[in-house]
């Protein structure tokens, strides 16, 4: 919709230069529907936020005569009383009235609003305009051909300069229009109905240029070019020559350009103050056209009414808004952009070129760029003041300074890949952590980076267990240890017995405990005949407590049992003897007899004994003997998870360590013990499950930490865990998390670091967003790649910049890896892709534990439990976990690094020295001659030549 506002008036219009107001004075020579002869001056307000299409009237007053021209100038007096400037009206009787628009808006008395009345001219005043540079100057011209310059510095007491009137070739009749030069203050132009246009120099008080076309067309309106001080356009209201002509005062022999489009005479014209390439004209052909003065083409056309438009203006406050007064009795407010749909056809004016108006050009601006960049620009005026250029500034914007510092510090530690540095980092994080869970997590990670051979011991100590001290001599045998324990028990019993004797010398006993605790009749048991004898016996040395060999044959309390066992032993029936002992609940005798028999009997007897035992520690022994630690994990109470993990650390084999720890973690997770489950997942090397638990705390804010800080904490623990377990790249379930972190790093200017994290994701099956992110980072870092080495780059990338083979942040053994020519999956087989459930991170499908990687942390090789005896296992040491250092491709520099060619090359090998001697002087071959083998090949040939 082109017309956005309007008001039903037949009036000349003047727009306020500094406020959203419009003045309208009743037009001379026009009548309304009521044929009223009255004249009024009204003030309307532009309220574009209102849905009402009718402009509201905020002030009005009557006028003695109707208006030929209306002008609104800025405040030339410097007084707050005229803060909105002055309104001047050229009346049909030759007078000029001055109003204060501020008082009109305040609805004060009409006599107070009218501040001046200027009477000098004879005949209607059609030329009237305020000076834009010196707003206290008002120029006026009428039918008498005189031009008056009024000084309105004091509107109540106006003064005027001597009137200007041309003679000779500069003689003018009726003044139809006049205009001040927009660049030079003292230059004024006027045109008349006799076809003469005169340029006046007020300093000289005389005309300096006068011109007319060859046919002396009747001139109706003129306008100075807003940007070019020497150019003005003149139009004629004659129907026979309705063209617009652009004149340059430096050469008035002929116009510079003509604008042909109207079919009848032009009545009014207005040059756009915001873009000098737009000129608005209205004519008697009922068309209002906006011209492009650069190309001479008609850009657009206002919708036609039933009658002509006789007055047009550009609104100075909002570019592209125009007002048009018509003889229909309506003043319309139009948006020039909406008028383009009514554009002139191509058949009339040809194809109109598209060009954005100048008011779309921003004087200043800023935009955020990729990689933490902020680009801004501003317009800088040149020294001459005629043209302007732009200054562009590029700023590095860091919004998350904590993230940058922490990321740089963490990056410096992991760059070297030294275990000691990583261990110190974990210890520092453990001390700085505020929550107990974080301290426990960093403590576990610190154990993972312990030196070779001590990780198992440190892990057991971290769990609260200590290994027995190793002694250099073998004097201490099992008997000595048993005697020491027995001595301690007897000393304890002595103190308790004496205390009971003093308290109750004749304690009441029903005798049942005595008979239930009778010792087995294996050896002579010393009988205490008196209390004193008991005390003396308790104080003897430990060597005296060693059981003595019996002097004679011991008499058994069950001769039939003894006889049955002896008969079985006589004939070598160890299995029957063992069965007799087990039936009599004599498990010790059964084990001794089974040990004499074959290994299968020994194994079955031990298994039977362990099944019949209810002691918790024998359940552990049973799991060790049967090599069934999984049952131990499934049956032990979860409250003793530390003891269970310690048992696994001590006895689990390398290939089952991951499965056992993962099973224990799953049971702990199901019971709600999140911290214990996390620690067990760490031991299992299950990064997916571990990070899944950690990411549940990745919220907008937690414990005073922002999302960025929480994400940094999570990534630090994830990278440390990956370094400890030897993982070389992230699994698919962590892609979203890594992508988020890389985006944040890139937004803070850490492009190289962000790229290293993205390389961990591989290059297959990446989302479109991730591909775009990698491409932008690669292109952003490409110019500085040669000058600044990558943070984690230890190999020479090849191929397309930004899409090098994956270079990982994790250390890896310095063994060159042979990559297949066909790209495979970028993710380990243990992990599968899944979508987000926890803020962009999703738990993977069921985890399938497999054998741990070669670099993964596992406890020392568990001791082997013999099935034939209880001999102590040999001591072993923990495998060394070496950091991964990408190796460069080998570079052959010496003669001994070249292999002899085969096939056709083998035939050329004998004459190779001769070929080299021929090519070397020509500069076609360059060799490193520092190796003695080159001398062995070349020197003999030189002697031959």
C-alpha positions, 0 to 999 in steps of 0.5 A, spaced: 500 500 500 503 506 497 499 511 501 500 510 508 496 516 511 492 522 508 488 528 510 482 531 506 485 538 504 486 542 498 492 546 501 500 547 500 504 543 504 511 545 508 514 539 512 518 541 519 525 540 518 526 537 525 519 535 528 514 530 525 509 535 523 506 538 517 503 545 516 498 546 510 495 552 508 489 553 504 491 553 496 489 559 492 485 558 486 482 551 489 475 550 492 473 545 496 466 541 496 463 546 500 465 552 496 468 555 502 472 562 501 476 562 508 483 560 509 486 557 514 493 554 517 493 547 520 498 543 523 498 535 523 502 530 526 505 524 523 504 518 527 506 512 524 505 508 530 497 509 529 493 505 525 488 511 523 489 513 516 487 520 518 492 525 520 490 528 526 490 536 527 494 539 533 493 546 531 490 551 527 489 558 526 485 562 520 489 566 515 487 573 511 488 570 505 490 564 501 496 561 500 501 560 494 507 558 497 508 555 504 515 554 507 518 552 514 525 554 516 529 552 522 530 556 529 534 562 526 533 566 532 536 561 537 531 562 542 527 557 545 520 560 544 522 558 536 524 551 538 520 549 532 522 554 527 518 559 523 512 558 518 512 563 512 506 563 508 506 567 501 499 570 500 495 572 494 495 579 496 503 580 496 504 579 503 508 574 507 505 572 514 510 569 519 507 564 525 510 560 531 508 553 530 510 552 537 504 556 539 500 553 534 501 546 537 499 549 544 493 552 542 494 559 544 491 565 542 491 566 534 494 573 535 500 570 539 501 565 534 502 570 528 509 573 530 510 577 523 507 580 517 511 582 511 509 587 506 513 589 500 511 585 494 506 587 489 502 581 486 502 573 489 508 571 492 510 564 489 517 564 491 518 563 498 524 559 501 528 559 508 536 558 507 538 552 510 545 554 512 543 561 515 535 559 517 534 566 519 534 568 512 528 568 508 528 569 500 521 571 497 519 573 490 512 575 487 509 578 480 513 584 480 519 581 479 523 583 485 526 578 490 527 580 497 531 577 503 529 578 510 533 577 516 528 574 521 533 573 527 528 577 531 521 575 528 517 580 531 522 585 528 524 583 521 529 587 517 530 586 509 536 587 505 535 592 498 531 588 493 534 584 488 531 586 481 535 584 474 535 588 468 537 586 461 538 579 460 537 578 467 530 581 467 525 577 470 517 578 470 513 574 474 517 570 479 515 563 479 520 559 484 526 561 487 531 556 491 537 557 495 544 553 494 545 547 498 552 548 499 554 556 498 550 560 503 550 567 499 548 564 492 540 564 490 537 562 484 530 564 481 526 563 475 520 566 472 514 565 467 518 569 462 523 563 461 529 566 464 533 563 470 538 568 474 543 566 479 544 571 484 550 573 489 548 576 495 555 578 497 555 582 490 548 584 490 547 582 483 546 577 478 552 573 476 549 568 471 542 568 467 540 563 462 534 561 458 533 555 453 532 557 445 525 557 445 524 561 452 520 556 455 515 558 461 519 556 467 515 553 473 520 551 478 527 550 479 531 546 484 539 546 486 542 539 486 543 537 493 550 535 492 553 539 486 553 546 488 554 548 480 548 544 478 540 546 478 534 543 474 529 547 471 522 545 469 516 548 465 509 548 465 508 548 458 504 542 455 509 543 449 515 542 452 514 538 459 521 536 459 526 537 465 533 540 464 539 539 468 544 545 467 551 546 470 553 553 471 560 552 469 557 551 462 550 554 460 550 553 453 546 547 453 543 543 459 547 537 461 541 532 461 534 532 459 528 528 463 523 526 458 517 522 461 511 527 462 506 529 457 504 535 460 507 541 463 511 540 470 507 543 476 512 542 482 518 538 483 522 536 490 529 533 490 530 528 495 535 530 501 537 523 503 539 521 496 541 526 491 539 521 485 532 521 486 528 527 484 520 527 484 516 531 479 508 532 478 505 534 472 498 536 469 498 529 466 496 527 472 502 523 473 507 523 479 514 520 477 520 519 481 527 520 477 534 517 477 538 523 476 544 519 474 541 514 469 535 519 467 530 513 468 523 513 471 524 509 478 517 509 480 510 512 480 505 514 485 498 512 484 494 516 479 488 520 482 482 523 479 486 530 478 493 533 478 498 533 484 500 540 485 505 540 490 510 535 492 515 534 498 520 529 501 519 528 509 526 530 512 525 525 518 524 519 515 527 517 508 523 515 502 516 518 505 513 523 501 507 528 501 503 530 495 497 535 495 492 534 489 486 538 486 482 532 489 482 536 495 487 531 499 494 530 501 497 524 501 503 521 505 506 515 501 512 510 501 516 511 495 518 503 496 510 501 496 510 506 489 514 501 485 509 496 484 506 502 480 512 503 476 512 506 469 512 500 464 518 498 460 515 500 453 515 507 455 522 508 459 526 502 458 529 497 463 530 501 470 536 499 473 536 496 480 540 501 485 539 501 493 537 508 495 543 512 499 539 512 506 540 504 506 548 506 507 549 505 514 554 511 517 557 506 522 556 498 523 559 492 527 558 485 525 560 479 529 565 474 525 567 467 526 573 465 530 571 471 536 572 476 531 568 483 531 569 487 525 566 495 525 566 500 520 565 508 520 565 513 515 571 518 514 570 524 511 576 526 506 580 532 507 576 536 501 569 534 504 566 532 498 567 525 498 567 520 504 571 513 505 570 508 510 574 505 516 574 498 517 576 495 524 577 488 526 577 486 533 579 480 537 573 479 542 573 474 548 567 474 552 569 467 556 576 469 559 576 464 564 575 459 559 580 461 554 585 461 560 583 454 563 583 451 556 590 454 554 593 452 561 590 445 560 592 445 553 600 446 555 599 440 560 597 435 555 601 437 549 607 434 552 603 428 554 608 426 559 605 422 565 608 426 570 605 433 568 598 429 567 599 426 574 601 433 577 595 436 573 590 431 576 593 432 583 592 440 582 585 439 580 583 434 586 586 440 591 582 445 587 575 441 587 570 444 591 565 437 591 567 431 594 565 427 587 570 431 583 575 430 588 574 423 588 574 423 581 581 427 580 584 422 585 582 416 581 585 419 575 591 421 578 592 414 580 592 412 572 598 416 571 602 413 576 609 411 574 610 404 571 609 398 577 606 403 582 599 404 579 597 397 582 599 399 589 597 406 589 590 404 586 589 399 592 592 404 597 587 409 594 581 404 596 584 404 603 588 397 603 596 396 604 600 391 601 604 386 606 611 388 607 616 384 603 622 382 607 629 380 605 630 373 609 625 367 609 626 366 616 619 368 618 615 362 615 607 360 616 608 357 623 612 363 626 606 367 623 601 363 626 605 362 633 605 370 633 597 370 632 596 365 637 600 369 642 596 375 641 590 371 642 592 368 649 595 374 652 588 377 650 584 371 653 589 372 660 587 379 661 579 377 660 580 370 664 583 374 670 578 379 670 572 374 670 575 370 676 575 377 680 568 378 678 565 371 678 569 366 681 564 361 680 560 362 674 554 359 672 555 354 666 550 349 663 556 345 660 553 345 653 559 350 650 564 346 653 562 340 650 561 344 643 568 347 643 572 340 645 578 340 640 579 335 636 583 329 639 590 330 634 595 331 639 596 332 647 592 337 649 595 340 656 590 340 661 590 346 666 590 343 673 589 349 677 589 357 675 596 358 677 598 353 672 594 356 667 597 363 668 604 360 668 602 356 661 600 363 658 607 366 659 611 361 656 615 363 650 612 362 643 617 356 641 614 352 647 607 353 644 609 348 638 606 342 638 610 336 640 610 329 637 606 324 641 610 319 644 605 313 643 599 311 639 593 316 640 587 313 643 581 315 639 574 317 641 571 313 635 574 307 634 570 305 628 571 311 624 578 310 625 578 303 623 574 305 616 579 310 614 585 306 616 582 300 612 581 305 606 588 308 606 591 301 607 588 299 600 590 306 597 582 308 597 584 315 598 577 317 595 573 313 600 578 315 606 576 323 604 569 321 603 569 318 611 572 324 613 567 329 610 562 325 613 565 325 620 565 333 618 573 332 619 575 337 613 582 338 615 583 330 615 580 330 608 584 335 605 590 332 608 588 325 605 586 328 598 593 332 598 596 325 597 591 323 592 591 325 585 590 332 583 582 331 581 581 328 588 584 334 591 580 339 587 574 336 588 575 336 596 577 343 596 571 345 592 567 341 597 570 344 602 569 351 600 561 349 598 560 347 605 564 353 608 560 359 610 565 364 611 566 370 607 573 370 606 572 363 603 568 365 598 573 370 596 578 364 596 573 360 592 572 365 587 580 365 586 581 357 586 575 357 581 578 363 577 570 365 577 571 373 579 564 374 575 560 370 581 564 374 586 562 381 583 555 378 582 554 376 589 558 380 594 554 386 597 555 393 593 556 396 600 563 393 600 564 395 592 571 398 594 573 391 597 571 388 590 574 393 586 581 391 590 580 384 589 579 385 582 585 389 581 589 384 585 587 377 582 583 379 575 587 377 569 588 383 563 583 380 558 577 380 564 579 386 567 574 391 563 568 386 563 569 385 571 569 393 572 564 394 567 559 389 570 561 392 577 559 399 575 553 397 572 550 394 578 552 400 582 549 404 577 542 400 578 543 401 585 543 409 585 551 409 587 553 414 582 560 416 584 562 409 585 559 407 578 563 412 575 569 410 578 568 403 576 567 405 569 573 409 569 577 403 571 573 399 566 575 405 560 568 406 558 568 413 556 561 413 554 558 411 560 563 415 564 561 422 560 554 420 560 554 420 568 558 427 568 554 430 563 547 429 567 550 435 571 551 439 565 546 444 566 545 452 565 548 453 572 550 449 577 553 451 584 555 458 581 558 455 575 556 457 568 554 452 563 561 454 560 565 452 566 561 446 567 563 444 560 570 446 561 570 441 567 567 436 563 572 436 557 578 436 562 576 430 565 574 426 559 581 428 556 584 426 562 580 419 562 582 418 554 589 419 556 589 414 561 585 409 557 589 410 551 583 412 547 585 415 540 579 418 538 572 419 541 566 415 540 560 417 536 556 418 542 560 424 544 560 427 537 555 432 539 558 434 546 565 435 542 561 439 537 559 444 542 565 445 545 569 446 539 564 451 537 565 455 544 572 455 543 572 457 536 567 463 538 573 465 543 578 465 537 581 458 539 581 456 532 587 451 532 584 448 539 577 447 536 580 444 530 584 438 534 578 436 538 574 436 531 579 431 528 577 426 533 571 425 530 574 423 524 571 425 517 565 420 515 558 420 516 559 427 519 552 432 519 552 438 515 553 443 521 559 439 523 562 439 516 561 447 515 564 448 522 570 444 520 571 448 513 570 454 516 575 453 522 580 450 516 579 456 512 580 461 518 586 458 520 589 457 513 593 463 512 597 462 519 598 455 519 605 456 516 607 461 521 604 458 527 604 451 529 598 447 531 597 446 538 597 438 538 600 437 531 606 433 531 605 430 524 606 433 517 599 434 514 597 432 507 591 433 502 586 439 502 587 444 508 583 443 514 581 436 512 588 433 514 588 425 516 585 425 524 591 428 528 589 426 535 590 430 542 591 423 545 598 420 546 599 414 542 605 409 542 610 412 537 609 406 532 607 408 525 600 406 524 599 403 517 592 406 514 588 402 509 587 406 503 579 405 503 577 409 509 573 405 514 569 407 520 572 413 524 569 410 531 571 404 535 567 398 535 565 398 542 561 404 541 555 406 537 552 412 535 546 415 538 542 421 539 541 426 544 538 425 551 542 429 556 543 436 553 546 434 546 549 428 549 546 421 549 548 415 552 550 409 547 547 403 546 549 397 550 556 397 552 560 391 549 566 390 553 572 387 549 579 386 551 582 393 553 587 397 548 594 396 549 595 403 552 589 402 557 590 402 564 589 395 567 592 393 574 598 388 574 597 381 572 593 377 577 596 372 581 595 365 578 591 360 583 594 353 583 589 348 583 594 343 586 597 347 591 597 354 595 604 356 593 604 364 593 604 367 586 610 370 583 611 377 583 609 381 577 610 388 575 605 393 571 605 394 564 608 400 562 603 405 559 607 409 554 604 416 551 602 416 543 607 421 539 605 421 532 611 419 528 613 423 521 613 419 515 621 417 514 625 421 510 630 418 506 637 422 506 643 417 506 645 412 501 644 406 505 636 408 506 635 406 499 634 399 496 636 396 490 631 397 485 628 391 482 626 388 475 628 394 470 631 398 475 636 392 477 639 392 470 640 400 471 643 399 478 650 397 475 651 404 471 647 408 476 654 411 478 656 413 471 649 416 470 650 420 476 656 423 474 654 425 468 648 429 471 651 432 477 655 437 473 649 439 469 645 441 476 639 436 474 641 431 481 642 434 488 645 428 493 647 428 500 654 426 499 655 426 507 654 418 507 660 414 506 656 409 501 656 414 496 664 415 496 664 407 495 659 408 489 662 414 486 669 414 487 671 407 483 667 410 477 671 416 477 678 413 477 675 409 471 673 415 468 
